[in-house]
Amino acid sequence: MHESVQKIKESIIEGRHKEIESLVREICKTGIDLDTVIQEGLIAAMDVVGQKFGAGELFVPEMMVSAMTMKLGLNIVKPLLTGKAGAPKGTVLMGTVKGDLHDIGKNIVIMMLEGAGFQVIDLGVDIDVEKVVAKVIEIRPQVLGLSALLTTTMPEMKRVIEELGARGLRDRVKVMVGGAPVDAAFAEKIGADGYGKDAAQAMALARSFVGL
Ligand code: B1M
């Protein structure tokens, strides 16, 4: 692995938030593929953090510092990815479902979608069904993206889809779901239109939904 990418990864795992911005800024100046920085640096670091958390080697406060460190790094990469101009390819409404505060993955998906030319309206985290439905009515997006990182919040995705159906709105918007515990079988079971394993797949799916 590129030495500086490794440094970025370690910096996030160890929560060294004071150094992350300069590290990411420096590596971006080298002309490195930004996807490598995101996948092998930023995302790979959070995978390690998750494993350590699962194994009881670190606790919520440390996990939060790592997450914050990653976000600082992402904020440096984001404008570089989304700087390309052009007419929007379509509108995507995105949010993390009710009861769930995880937003790092959602934010990466948003970055990729914006980079691909979509206008993205971010509803944030812990979004209840009513708010999602109200925003679908107000904004009329082509795509609704729902993210969940907890097995306990996955059922919220089904509730949103059911409510869209009950209000006669289901045919108006394509629903795409994603997040670490979600898979294609779950997406199919709850009646979603598609599942994105990662940000690249989510982008490809959104493009296909608008006929690109
Ligand atoms: Co939490 N957490 N967390 N956490 N956290 C997990 C998810 C967990 C797996 C850790 C573990 O036990 N190993 C576990 C869930 C277990 C389960 O449900 N089975 C867990 C837990 C238990 C919890 C708490 C309950 C802990 C506690 O308080 N006891 C608590 C819950 C809070 C809540 O939400 N109500 C909690 C809290 C937190 C923090 C706040 C500390 C922090 C979140 C900070 C933030 O997001 N702002 C946090 C973090 C950072 C994690 C881990 C370590 C990392 C998640 C992450 O950011 N991954 C995570 C362990 C892990 O996943 N490795 C863990 C990096 C990110 C880039 O990946 O989000 O998967 P991901 O996104 C990917 C794809 O999934 C996909 O594309 C992204 C980019 O490739 N994708 C989509 C995501 N959304 C998509 C949507 C799409 C398409 C693709 O279409 C719409």
py3Dmol code that shows the C-alpha trace and the ligand (Angstrom):
import py3Dmol

protein = """\
ATOM      1  CA  MET A   1       0.000   0.000   0.000  1.00  0.00           C
ATOM      2  CA  HIS A   2       1.075   3.594  -0.713  1.00  0.00           C
ATOM      3  CA  GLU A   3       2.973   4.754   2.411  1.00  0.00           C
ATOM      4  CA  SER A   4       0.939   7.943   2.818  1.00  0.00           C
ATOM      5  CA  VAL A   5      -2.334   6.027   2.475  1.00  0.00           C
ATOM      6  CA  GLN A   6      -1.143   3.747   5.259  1.00  0.00           C
ATOM      7  CA  LYS A   7      -0.374   6.835   7.394  1.00  0.00           C
ATOM      8  CA  ILE A   8      -3.892   8.151   6.808  1.00  0.00           C
ATOM      9  CA  LYS A   9      -5.356   4.794   7.793  1.00  0.00           C
ATOM     10  CA  GLU A  10      -3.307   4.655  11.001  1.00  0.00           C
ATOM     11  CA  SER A  11      -4.131   8.248  11.846  1.00  0.00           C
ATOM     12  CA  ILE A  12      -7.879   7.464  11.736  1.00  0.00           C
ATOM     13  CA  ILE A  13      -7.578   4.206  13.648  1.00  0.00           C
ATOM     14  CA  GLU A  14      -5.640   6.003  16.376  1.00  0.00           C
ATOM     15  CA  GLY A  15      -7.939   9.052  16.255  1.00  0.00           C
ATOM     16  CA  ARG A  16      -5.112  11.518  15.563  1.00  0.00           C
ATOM     17  CA  HIS A  17      -7.528  14.196  14.430  1.00  0.00           C
ATOM     18  CA  LYS A  18      -5.035  17.050  14.517  1.00  0.00           C
ATOM     19  CA  GLU A  19      -2.893  15.611  11.722  1.00  0.00           C
ATOM     20  CA  ILE A  20      -5.468  14.078   9.367  1.00  0.00           C
ATOM     21  CA  GLU A  21      -6.282  17.183   7.339  1.00  0.00           C
ATOM     22  CA  SER A  22      -2.666  17.940   6.451  1.00  0.00           C
ATOM     23  CA  LEU A  23      -2.021  14.267   5.630  1.00  0.00           C
ATOM     24  CA  VAL A  24      -4.983  14.108   3.245  1.00  0.00           C
ATOM     25  CA  ARG A  25      -4.203  17.502   1.731  1.00  0.00           C
ATOM     26  CA  GLU A  26      -0.632  16.433   1.015  1.00  0.00           C
ATOM     27  CA  ILE A  27      -1.539  13.114  -0.605  1.00  0.00           C
ATOM     28  CA  CYS A  28      -4.196  14.753  -2.790  1.00  0.00           C
ATOM     29  CA  LYS A  29      -1.539  17.100  -4.171  1.00  0.00           C
ATOM     30  CA  THR A  30       0.379  14.090  -5.529  1.00  0.00           C
ATOM     31  CA  GLY A  31      -2.379  13.386  -8.056  1.00  0.00           C
ATOM     32  CA  ILE A  32      -3.159   9.980  -6.515  1.00  0.00           C
ATOM     33  CA  ASP A  33      -6.464   8.339  -7.476  1.00  0.00           C
ATOM     34  CA  LEU A  34      -8.902   9.726  -4.891  1.00  0.00           C
ATOM     35  CA  ASP A  35     -10.761   6.430  -4.812  1.00  0.00           C
ATOM     36  CA  THR A  36      -7.606   4.802  -3.422  1.00  0.00           C
ATOM     37  CA  VAL A  37      -7.456   7.401  -0.657  1.00  0.00           C
ATOM     38  CA  ILE A  38     -11.118   6.793   0.192  1.00  0.00           C
ATOM     39  CA  GLN A  39     -11.193   2.993  -0.092  1.00  0.00           C
ATOM     40  CA  GLU A  40      -7.753   1.997   1.215  1.00  0.00           C
ATOM     41  CA  GLY A  41      -7.276   4.891   3.627  1.00  0.00           C
ATOM     42  CA  LEU A  42     -10.518   6.284   5.003  1.00  0.00           C
ATOM     43  CA  ILE A  43     -12.909   3.335   4.640  1.00  0.00           C
ATOM     44  CA  ALA A  44     -10.347   0.628   5.451  1.00  0.00           C
ATOM     45  CA  ALA A  45      -9.525   2.482   8.669  1.00  0.00           C
ATOM     46  CA  MET A  46     -13.157   2.444   9.795  1.00  0.00           C
ATOM     47  CA  ASP A  47     -13.342  -1.283   9.068  1.00  0.00           C
ATOM     48  CA  VAL A  48     -10.446  -1.832  11.468  1.00  0.00           C
ATOM     49  CA  VAL A  49     -12.100   0.460  14.028  1.00  0.00           C
ATOM     50  CA  GLY A  50     -15.316  -1.584  13.711  1.00  0.00           C
ATOM     51  CA  GLN A  51     -13.443  -4.860  14.193  1.00  0.00           C
ATOM     52  CA  LYS A  52     -11.627  -3.515  17.261  1.00  0.00           C
ATOM     53  CA  PHE A  53     -14.905  -2.217  18.670  1.00  0.00           C
ATOM     54  CA  GLY A  54     -16.560  -5.588  18.051  1.00  0.00           C
ATOM     55  CA  ALA A  55     -13.647  -7.340  19.777  1.00  0.00           C
ATOM     56  CA  GLY A  56     -13.884  -5.036  22.813  1.00  0.00           C
ATOM     57  CA  GLU A  57     -10.473  -3.514  22.122  1.00  0.00           C
ATOM     58  CA  LEU A  58     -11.862  -0.014  21.924  1.00  0.00           C
ATOM     59  CA  PHE A  59     -14.999   1.709  23.132  1.00  0.00           C
ATOM     60  CA  VAL A  60     -17.595   4.240  21.923  1.00  0.00           C
ATOM     61  CA  PRO A  61     -15.575   7.404  22.790  1.00  0.00           C
ATOM     62  CA  GLU A  62     -12.573   6.136  20.805  1.00  0.00           C
ATOM     63  CA  MET A  63     -14.858   5.069  17.960  1.00  0.00           C
ATOM     64  CA  MET A  64     -16.330   8.594  17.905  1.00  0.00           C
ATOM     65  CA  VAL A  65     -12.902  10.206  17.724  1.00  0.00           C
ATOM     66  CA  SER A  66     -11.975   7.901  14.826  1.00  0.00           C
ATOM     67  CA  ALA A  67     -15.253   8.724  13.079  1.00  0.00           C
ATOM     68  CA  MET A  68     -14.638  12.439  13.562  1.00  0.00           C
ATOM     69  CA  THR A  69     -11.092  12.042  12.251  1.00  0.00           C
ATOM     70  CA  MET A  70     -12.395  10.263   9.178  1.00  0.00           C
ATOM     71  CA  LYS A  71     -14.964  13.006   8.577  1.00  0.00           C
ATOM     72  CA  LEU A  72     -12.219  15.653   8.691  1.00  0.00           C
ATOM     73  CA  GLY A  73     -10.348  13.664   6.042  1.00  0.00           C
ATOM     74  CA  LEU A  74     -13.473  13.238   3.925  1.00  0.00           C
ATOM     75  CA  ASN A  75     -14.131  16.972   4.029  1.00  0.00           C
ATOM     76  CA  ILE A  76     -10.798  17.542   2.313  1.00  0.00           C
ATOM     77  CA  VAL A  77     -11.497  14.985  -0.438  1.00  0.00           C
ATOM     78  CA  LYS A  78     -15.125  15.975  -1.048  1.00  0.00           C
ATOM     79  CA  PRO A  79     -14.647  19.232  -2.992  1.00  0.00           C
ATOM     80  CA  LEU A  80     -12.077  17.512  -5.198  1.00  0.00           C
ATOM     81  CA  LEU A  81     -14.565  14.791  -6.100  1.00  0.00           C
ATOM     82  CA  THR A  82     -17.577  17.000  -6.569  1.00  0.00           C
ATOM     83  CA  GLY A  83     -15.945  19.945  -8.292  1.00  0.00           C
ATOM     84  CA  LYS A  84     -17.139  18.983 -11.772  1.00  0.00           C
ATOM     85  CA  ALA A  85     -19.890  21.272 -13.069  1.00  0.00           C
ATOM     86  CA  GLY A  86     -22.834  20.455 -15.393  1.00  0.00           C
ATOM     87  CA  ALA A  87     -26.634  20.196 -15.349  1.00  0.00           C
ATOM     88  CA  PRO A  88     -27.920  17.858 -12.624  1.00  0.00           C
ATOM     89  CA  LYS A  89     -28.567  14.297 -13.851  1.00  0.00           C
ATOM     90  CA  GLY A  90     -31.456  13.947 -11.429  1.00  0.00           C
ATOM     91  CA  THR A  91     -32.402  14.459  -7.802  1.00  0.00           C
ATOM     92  CA  VAL A  92     -31.671  11.977  -5.031  1.00  0.00           C
ATOM     93  CA  LEU A  93     -33.133  12.263  -1.553  1.00  0.00           C
ATOM     94  CA  MET A  94     -30.854  10.564   0.994  1.00  0.00           C
ATOM     95  CA  GLY A  95     -31.097   9.803   4.684  1.00  0.00           C
ATOM     96  CA  THR A  96     -30.169   7.434   7.474  1.00  0.00           C
ATOM     97  CA  VAL A  97     -33.272   5.790   8.897  1.00  0.00           C
ATOM     98  CA  LYS A  98     -34.983   6.386  12.242  1.00  0.00           C
ATOM     99  CA  GLY A  99     -32.991   5.331  15.293  1.00  0.00           C
ATOM    100  CA  ASP A 100     -29.690   5.275  13.418  1.00  0.00           C
ATOM    101  CA  LEU A 101     -27.004   7.935  13.774  1.00  0.00           C
ATOM    102  CA  HIS A 102     -24.383   6.454  11.427  1.00  0.00           C
ATOM    103  CA  ASP A 103     -23.735   8.793   8.533  1.00  0.00           C
ATOM    104  CA  ILE A 104     -20.178   8.269   7.300  1.00  0.00           C
ATOM    105  CA  GLY A 105     -21.155   5.737   4.624  1.00  0.00           C
ATOM    106  CA  LYS A 106     -24.192   7.781   3.608  1.00  0.00           C
ATOM    107  CA  ASN A 107     -21.982  10.837   3.218  1.00  0.00           C
ATOM    108  CA  ILE A 108     -19.571   8.914   0.992  1.00  0.00           C
ATOM    109  CA  VAL A 109     -22.470   7.755  -1.171  1.00  0.00           C
ATOM    110  CA  ILE A 110     -23.643  11.373  -1.398  1.00  0.00           C
ATOM    111  CA  MET A 111     -20.171  12.512  -2.441  1.00  0.00           C
ATOM    112  CA  MET A 112     -20.066   9.921  -5.206  1.00  0.00           C
ATOM    113  CA  LEU A 113     -23.567  10.821  -6.410  1.00  0.00           C
ATOM    114  CA  GLU A 114     -22.706  14.513  -6.456  1.00  0.00           C
ATOM    115  CA  GLY A 115     -19.489  13.674  -8.252  1.00  0.00           C
ATOM    116  CA  ALA A 116     -21.583  11.836 -10.856  1.00  0.00           C
ATOM    117  CA  GLY A 117     -23.696  14.959 -11.391  1.00  0.00           C
ATOM    118  CA  PHE A 118     -26.760  14.296  -9.230  1.00  0.00           C
ATOM    119  CA  GLN A 119     -28.365  16.918  -7.070  1.00  0.00           C
ATOM    120  CA  VAL A 120     -28.551  15.344  -3.614  1.00  0.00           C
ATOM    121  CA  ILE A 121     -30.796  16.494  -0.790  1.00  0.00           C
ATOM    122  CA  ASP A 122     -29.437  15.115   2.470  1.00  0.00           C
ATOM    123  CA  LEU A 123     -32.067  14.569   5.156  1.00  0.00           C
ATOM    124  CA  GLY A 124     -29.404  13.653   7.694  1.00  0.00           C
ATOM    125  CA  VAL A 125     -29.724  10.893  10.278  1.00  0.00           C
ATOM    126  CA  ASP A 126     -32.482   9.441  12.468  1.00  0.00           C
ATOM    127  CA  ILE A 127     -35.134  10.339   9.908  1.00  0.00           C
ATOM    128  CA  ASP A 128     -38.628   9.150  10.658  1.00  0.00           C
ATOM    129  CA  VAL A 129     -40.991   7.720   8.088  1.00  0.00           C
ATOM    130  CA  GLU A 130     -43.297  10.756   8.095  1.00  0.00           C
ATOM    131  CA  LYS A 131     -40.464  13.136   7.283  1.00  0.00           C
ATOM    132  CA  VAL A 132     -39.192  10.963   4.432  1.00  0.00           C
ATOM    133  CA  VAL A 133     -42.652  10.741   2.890  1.00  0.00           C
ATOM    134  CA  ALA A 134     -43.262  14.483   3.299  1.00  0.00           C
ATOM    135  CA  LYS A 135     -39.962  15.218   1.541  1.00  0.00           C
ATOM    136  CA  VAL A 136     -40.758  12.814  -1.305  1.00  0.00           C
ATOM    137  CA  ILE A 137     -43.999  14.746  -1.839  1.00  0.00           C
ATOM    138  CA  GLU A 138     -42.264  18.131  -1.576  1.00  0.00           C
ATOM    139  CA  ILE A 139     -39.124  17.458  -3.621  1.00  0.00           C
ATOM    140  CA  ARG A 140     -40.311  14.761  -6.033  1.00  0.00           C
ATOM    141  CA  PRO A 141     -36.895  13.103  -6.320  1.00  0.00           C
ATOM    142  CA  GLN A 142     -36.272  10.405  -8.915  1.00  0.00           C
ATOM    143  CA  VAL A 143     -34.398   8.340  -6.311  1.00  0.00           C
ATOM    144  CA  LEU A 144     -34.781   7.872  -2.566  1.00  0.00           C
ATOM    145  CA  GLY A 145     -31.689   6.461  -0.835  1.00  0.00           C
ATOM    146  CA  LEU A 146     -31.961   4.938   2.630  1.00  0.00           C
ATOM    147  CA  SER A 147     -28.963   3.957   4.737  1.00  0.00           C
ATOM    148  CA  ALA A 148     -28.909   1.782   7.887  1.00  0.00           C
ATOM    149  CA  LEU A 149     -25.930   0.499   9.879  1.00  0.00           C
ATOM    150  CA  LEU A 150     -27.747  -1.275  12.678  1.00  0.00           C
ATOM    151  CA  THR A 151     -29.635  -4.538  12.339  1.00  0.00           C
ATOM    152  CA  THR A 152     -32.226  -3.008  14.666  1.00  0.00           C
ATOM    153  CA  THR A 153     -32.935  -0.093  12.313  1.00  0.00           C
ATOM    154  CA  MET A 154     -33.119  -2.048   9.043  1.00  0.00           C
ATOM    155  CA  PRO A 155     -36.905  -2.599   9.466  1.00  0.00           C
ATOM    156  CA  GLU A 156     -37.358   1.186   9.174  1.00  0.00           C
ATOM    157  CA  MET A 157     -36.543   0.836   5.479  1.00  0.00           C
ATOM    158  CA  LYS A 158     -39.499  -1.489   5.047  1.00  0.00           C
ATOM    159  CA  ARG A 159     -41.730   0.963   6.932  1.00  0.00           C
ATOM    160  CA  VAL A 160     -40.778   3.775   4.563  1.00  0.00           C
ATOM    161  CA  ILE A 161     -41.527   1.635   1.500  1.00  0.00           C
ATOM    162  CA  GLU A 162     -44.858   0.514   2.959  1.00  0.00           C
ATOM    163  CA  GLU A 163     -45.846   4.091   3.770  1.00  0.00           C
ATOM    164  CA  LEU A 164     -44.960   5.254   0.252  1.00  0.00           C
ATOM    165  CA  GLY A 165     -47.215   2.460  -1.031  1.00  0.00           C
ATOM    166  CA  ALA A 166     -50.046   3.337   1.356  1.00  0.00           C
ATOM    167  CA  ARG A 167     -49.951   6.970   0.163  1.00  0.00           C
ATOM    168  CA  GLY A 168     -49.950   5.979  -3.523  1.00  0.00           C
ATOM    169  CA  LEU A 169     -46.408   7.321  -3.989  1.00  0.00           C
ATOM    170  CA  ARG A 170     -44.491   4.111  -4.571  1.00  0.00           C
ATOM    171  CA  ASP A 171     -44.393   4.403  -8.364  1.00  0.00           C
ATOM    172  CA  ARG A 172     -43.162   7.966  -8.151  1.00  0.00           C
ATOM    173  CA  VAL A 173     -39.709   7.234  -6.772  1.00  0.00           C
ATOM    174  CA  LYS A 174     -37.066   4.497  -7.048  1.00  0.00           C
ATOM    175  CA  VAL A 175     -35.919   3.326  -3.635  1.00  0.00           C
ATOM    176  CA  MET A 176     -32.337   2.222  -3.124  1.00  0.00           C
ATOM    177  CA  VAL A 177     -31.049   0.847   0.168  1.00  0.00           C
ATOM    178  CA  GLY A 178     -27.599   0.218   1.603  1.00  0.00           C
ATOM    179  CA  GLY A 179     -25.421   0.026   4.690  1.00  0.00           C
ATOM    180  CA  ALA A 180     -23.223  -2.682   6.195  1.00  0.00           C
ATOM    181  CA  PRO A 181     -25.973  -5.052   7.479  1.00  0.00           C
ATOM    182  CA  VAL A 182     -28.156  -4.685   4.367  1.00  0.00           C
ATOM    183  CA  ASP A 183     -27.905  -7.066   1.411  1.00  0.00           C
ATOM    184  CA  ALA A 184     -29.604  -7.717  -1.907  1.00  0.00           C
ATOM    185  CA  ALA A 185     -31.909 -10.375  -0.478  1.00  0.00           C
ATOM    186  CA  PHE A 186     -33.147  -7.980   2.213  1.00  0.00           C
ATOM    187  CA  ALA A 187     -33.649  -5.245  -0.370  1.00  0.00           C
ATOM    188  CA  GLU A 188     -35.748  -7.565  -2.496  1.00  0.00           C
ATOM    189  CA  LYS A 189     -37.724  -8.822   0.491  1.00  0.00           C
ATOM    190  CA  ILE A 190     -38.800  -5.321   1.541  1.00  0.00           C
ATOM    191  CA  GLY A 191     -39.645  -4.280  -2.021  1.00  0.00           C
ATOM    192  CA  ALA A 192     -36.798  -1.845  -2.641  1.00  0.00           C
ATOM    193  CA  ASP A 193     -35.826  -1.187  -6.258  1.00  0.00           C
ATOM    194  CA  GLY A 194     -32.148  -1.835  -5.629  1.00  0.00           C
ATOM    195  CA  TYR A 195     -29.281  -2.365  -3.229  1.00  0.00           C
ATOM    196  CA  GLY A 196     -25.870  -0.712  -3.286  1.00  0.00           C
ATOM    197  CA  LYS A 197     -23.061  -2.647  -1.617  1.00  0.00           C
ATOM    198  CA  ASP A 198     -20.841   0.410  -1.654  1.00  0.00           C
ATOM    199  CA  ALA A 199     -20.794   3.986  -2.917  1.00  0.00           C
ATOM    200  CA  ALA A 200     -19.709   2.983  -6.413  1.00  0.00           C
ATOM    201  CA  GLN A 201     -22.602   0.521  -6.750  1.00  0.00           C
ATOM    202  CA  ALA A 202     -25.020   3.098  -5.351  1.00  0.00           C
ATOM    203  CA  MET A 203     -23.891   5.571  -7.975  1.00  0.00           C
ATOM    204  CA  ALA A 204     -24.263   3.013 -10.781  1.00  0.00           C
ATOM    205  CA  LEU A 205     -27.725   2.130  -9.530  1.00  0.00           C
ATOM    206  CA  ALA A 206     -28.846   5.756  -9.360  1.00  0.00           C
ATOM    207  CA  ARG A 207     -27.567   6.299 -12.887  1.00  0.00           C
ATOM    208  CA  SER A 208     -29.523   3.277 -14.124  1.00  0.00           C
ATOM    209  CA  PHE A 209     -32.673   4.576 -12.397  1.00  0.00           C
ATOM    210  CA  VAL A 210     -32.540   7.794 -14.410  1.00  0.00           C
ATOM    211  CA  GLY A 211     -31.671   5.986 -17.635  1.00  0.00           C
ATOM    212  CA  LEU A 212     -27.964   6.813 -17.800  1.00  0.00           C
TER     213      LEU A 212
END
"""
ligand_1 = """\
91
B1M
Co -21.565 2.107 15.455
N -21.959 0.233 15.159
N -22.779 2.141 16.967
N -20.979 3.932 15.704
N -20.229 1.748 14.198
C -21.383 -0.399 13.976
C -22.315 -0.273 12.783
C -21.171 -1.904 14.465
C -21.185 -2.930 13.331
C -19.885 -1.992 15.313
C -19.627 -3.402 15.839
O -20.280 -3.858 16.740
N -18.663 -4.091 15.267
C -22.388 -2.049 15.459
C -23.703 -2.541 14.843
C -24.046 -3.956 15.222
C -25.339 -4.389 14.631
O -26.258 -3.683 14.414
N -25.395 -5.668 14.354
C -22.509 -0.632 16.009
C -23.120 -0.301 17.232
C -23.580 -1.466 18.095
C -23.295 1.036 17.646
C -23.970 1.542 18.939
C -25.263 0.815 19.344
C -22.885 1.480 20.043
C -23.358 1.847 21.431
O -23.765 2.951 21.665
N -23.305 0.837 22.275
C -24.246 3.025 18.617
C -25.605 3.234 17.929
C -25.924 4.703 17.721
C -27.137 4.878 16.811
O -26.981 4.885 15.605
N -28.327 4.979 17.378
C -23.145 3.289 17.634
C -22.543 4.532 17.500
C -21.514 4.804 16.642
C -20.765 6.141 16.608
C -21.672 7.354 16.832
C -19.725 6.092 17.710
C -20.061 6.053 15.207
C -20.892 6.688 14.061
C -20.385 8.051 13.687
C -21.041 8.531 12.419
O -21.450 7.814 11.541
N -21.165 9.829 12.369
C -20.043 4.551 14.952
C -19.203 3.927 14.023
C -18.158 4.818 13.388
C -19.299 2.549 13.682
C -18.376 1.684 12.803
C -17.084 1.474 13.581
C -18.017 2.248 11.448
C -19.191 2.611 10.563
C -18.640 3.344 9.389
O -18.648 4.560 9.357
N -18.057 2.575 8.424
C -19.253 0.386 12.602
C -18.449 -0.877 12.363
C -18.262 -1.136 10.863
O -19.166 -0.954 10.073
N -17.113 -1.562 10.476
C -20.233 0.495 13.693
C -17.365 3.159 7.276
C -18.401 3.439 6.172
C -17.673 4.037 4.982
O -18.976 2.217 5.794
O -21.260 2.861 6.699
O -20.856 0.529 5.775
P -20.580 1.977 5.734
O -20.980 2.549 4.277
C -20.577 1.954 3.079
C -21.547 0.872 2.573
O -22.256 0.206 3.606
C -22.411 1.602 1.610
O -21.532 2.550 1.028
C -20.656 3.052 2.036
C -19.359 3.418 1.376
O -18.806 2.336 0.654
N -23.614 2.300 2.025
C -24.615 2.492 1.144
C -23.931 2.909 3.179
N -25.136 3.478 3.084
C -25.574 3.251 1.823
C -26.752 3.635 1.187
C -26.933 3.222 -0.146
C -25.981 2.460 -0.793
C -24.800 2.090 -0.184
O -28.015 3.540 -0.840
C -28.934 4.436 -0.308
"""
view = py3Dmol.view(width=600, height=400)
view.addModel(protein, "pdb")
view.setStyle({"model": 0}, {"cartoon": {"style": "trace"}})
view.addModel(ligand_1, "xyz")
view.setStyle({"model": 1}, {"stick": {}})
view.zoomTo()
view.show()
